[in-house]
Amino acid sequence: MEKSNSIERKKTSIENSIGLYCELLMALNTDSNILINNKENYYYLEGKGNNGDSREDPLSNFIIEPLYFTKSKKGITKFILKFISNNHSKVVELDGETLAINHSFKKFCINQGKFNWKGKQHHLDDLIDFIMVGASKEITMIPYIGWNSKEKIWIFPTHAYSQGNVYFPNNDGVFEIDNSYFKLEVDKDDEYFIQPHISTEPSKKEIVEYFRDLKMLYKDYSYLGFGYIASSFHVDAITEKTDFFPFLYTHGKAGHGKSAFINIISKFSGMKVSLTNPPSLDGLRKGISGKASLPFIIDEAEDKNDRSRGRDFFKYLSDTIKVIYMRSILKRGHKDEERLVYYPIRGTLFLGGEVLTSVASIIQRSILIDSSKITKNEDVYKKVKDSQMPFWIGQFLMRTSHVWQSYFLDLYDEITAYFIKQGWTNIDVRIRCNYAIFLAGALAAIKHLNNYFEMELISEDELKTIYLFIYEEMKETKRMTESDHPSMQFLMKIGLLANKGVLSKDIDYKCIKQKDGHVYLYLAPSNVIEAYKSNEKTPFYTTSHKAIKDLQNQSFFWGTRKLRIGQSQPTAWIIQLTHPNNPELIKEGIIHPDLPDTMVYFYN
């Protein structure tokens, strides 16, 4: 891709000339008595005064400049017109039914602000003929910002991107792109500020320094955050493979940098956001539909005590959030099926909260960012916070998304295959795919930047470190999603009892390390159950038989065996503490990823 030819900046030039329209009106004015005063901007009928001289009888205090027409999904035609008076002008959208009826048209005009139509029905009929001839260009109304998959354009209030080119709207807010016309039809959203197009290109050094500073603050989380935005740019393409798309979920105490992380990472999407409380169900449906291939950000989404802090967002909207993950259509119900409102899932969810949700299904669908691990460096933070770099990078990746989408999709396949090759199949496939999507997004976007600037943002050694970091994060997510099961709570408890000395080595349990490096834990069932029951206020398991029925379904459970442990020889439960598939990764202290962290106390 040649730098000099990769970006063209275009200003749309299609604006109807009112002078030409007046000529058209006069040329067509054969059977009509309507005339136009294009100096004072009104329609009139020619009459005679008391002295027989010529007189203008006004039909309006404005004239109409036909601009475009558009058709709704149901095939209803609407006209985009400009009302022009001596004092001001206004672009309006008028449906055929309102335009066709004189009373409705008069009422519409007044509602638009000091536009008065005085004509009768037959005068309006003549005017409609002129409007239909003048509004000859069809315009596509787009009710959301971001990526339009049908037209293959990125569109925002201030600019649009198509095939590497940049377009700007004309004075009526209309974009002309490849002889087609587009206009945004969105409500003003004060919570999101769209960064206007940045035309100044940064240097290679500035790019490298920005990513260095970002990693200094957020470590390898910087790649997951950046990868979330980058993969969001191709959310439609990746969900054709996966049928789902994960959430980015930042959690941690106030003052740990959670909100700052959300603000900085969101800038890669070309937006600045004001972080607010979770929306209502209707607000969530509208928000996720109003931003295509862009993040919809929800802050302060957390578990809440019903009596003191209100309804918990995740528990209340759990089913809706799962639908968003699966990229299905949301709908607002109505007893009349004809009046159902459908909300396509266009955006992606970026979540934040002080308290991580206890809903395991949401955790399993999320990439988690623990803000307690964020580095505190005020000087570096100020540089990153004040930088315009993420806006430029995001805009560059958007307008050239057609170039690097194939990198992203290929890398996703490579990464998922690599996870399997490494033996990480102990991690739930959904969790593996979630991380693969974000990692592929980060690496594909970085590869594209590397190619464009002829640089190297990630070395081979750094890449290995990132993969190991991802593996640890996947294990942590898996532990969280399984920790609610009674068998996992039971293992966590006995691990803590071993740490406190309530369960004793070579009396209640025994660890044996094999030649291949694997470590097996042998538990004396009666001893373990009695210690558990004595130290648990409301024990879930009251017998060893009930506990083993649940434990035997776990991947780390290796059956039972008679074994001498101290003075007794029980039929011991065998638990594999070390990872079964990767002996080369086994070091002291590494525990099977399916087990709770507290099981390390047995290992030691």
HELIX and SHEET records of a PDB file:
HELIX    1   1 LYS A    3  SER A    6  1                                   4    
HELIX    2   2 ILE A   18  LEU A   28  1                                  11    
HELIX    3   3 GLY A   96  ALA A  100  1                                   5    
HELIX    4   4 ASN A  102  ASN A  111  1                                  10    
HELIX    5   5 GLN A  121  GLY A  134  1                                  14    
HELIX    6   6 LYS A  204  TYR A  218  1                                  15    
HELIX    7   7 TYR A  221  SER A  232  1                                  12    
HELIX    8   8 VAL A  235  THR A  242  1                                   8    
HELIX    9   9 LYS A  258  SER A  266  1                                   9    
HELIX   10  10 LYS A  267  SER A  269  5                                   3    
HELIX   11  11 LEU A  281  SER A  289  1                                   9    
HELIX   12  12 PHE A  313  TYR A  316  1                                   4    
HELIX   13  13 SER A  318  TYR A  325  1                                   8    
HELIX   14  14 GLU A  337  ARG A  339  5                                   3    
HELIX   15  15 ALA A  360  GLN A  364  1                                   5    
HELIX   16  16 SER A  371  LYS A  373  5                                   3    
HELIX   17  17 GLU A  378  ASP A  386  1                                   9    
HELIX   18  18 MET A  389  ARG A  399  1                                  11    
HELIX   19  19 SER A  401  LYS A  421  1                                  21    
HELIX   20  20 TRP A  424  ASN A  426  5                                   3    
HELIX   21  21 VAL A  429  PHE A  453  1                                  25    
HELIX   22  22 GLU A  460  GLU A  482  1                                  23    
HELIX   23  23 PRO A  486  LYS A  500  1                                  15    
HELIX   24  24 PRO A  525  ASN A  535  1                                  11    
HELIX   25  25 SER A  544  LEU A  551  1                                   8    
HELIX   26  26 PRO A  583  LEU A  585  5                                   3    
HELIX   27  27 ASP A  597  MET A  599  5                                   3    
HELIX   28  28 VAL A  600  TYR A  603  1                                   4    
SHEET    1   A 6 GLU A   8  LYS A  11  0                                        
SHEET    2   A 6 ASN A 165  PHE A 168  1                                        
SHEET    3   A 6 ALA A 160  SER A 162 -1                                        
SHEET    4   A 6 ILE A 153  ILE A 155 -1                                        
SHEET    5   A 6 ILE A 145  ASN A 148 -1                                        
SHEET    6   A 6 LYS A 291  ALA A 292  1                                        
SHEET    1   B 3 ILE A  34  ASN A  37  0                                        
SHEET    2   B 3 TYR A  42  LYS A  48 -1                                        
SHEET    3   B 3 SER A  54  PRO A  58 -1                                        
SHEET    1   C 6 SER A  89  ASP A  95  0                                        
SHEET    2   C 6 THR A  77  ILE A  84 -1                                        
SHEET    3   C 6 ILE A  63  LYS A  71 -1                                        
SHEET    4   C 6 LYS A 137  ILE A 142  1                                        
SHEET    5   C 6 SER A 180  LEU A 184  1                                        
SHEET    6   C 6 VAL A 174  ILE A 177 -1                                        
SHEET    1   D 2 TYR A 192  ILE A 194  0                                        
SHEET    2   D 2 MET A 271  VAL A 273 -1                                        
SHEET    1   E 4 PRO A 295  ILE A 298  0                                        
SHEET    2   E 4 THR A 348  GLY A 353  1                                        
SHEET    3   E 4 PHE A 247  HIS A 251  1                                        
SHEET    4   E 4 SER A 366  ASP A 370  1                                        
SHEET    1   F 2 LEU A 330  ARG A 332  0                                        
SHEET    2   F 2 VAL A 341  TYR A 343 -1                                        
SHEET    1   G 4 TYR A 509  LYS A 513  0                                        
SHEET    2   G 4 VAL A 519  LEU A 523 -1                                        
SHEET    3   G 4 THR A 571  GLN A 576 -1                                        
SHEET    4   G 4 PHE A 557  LYS A 562 -1                                        
END                                                                             
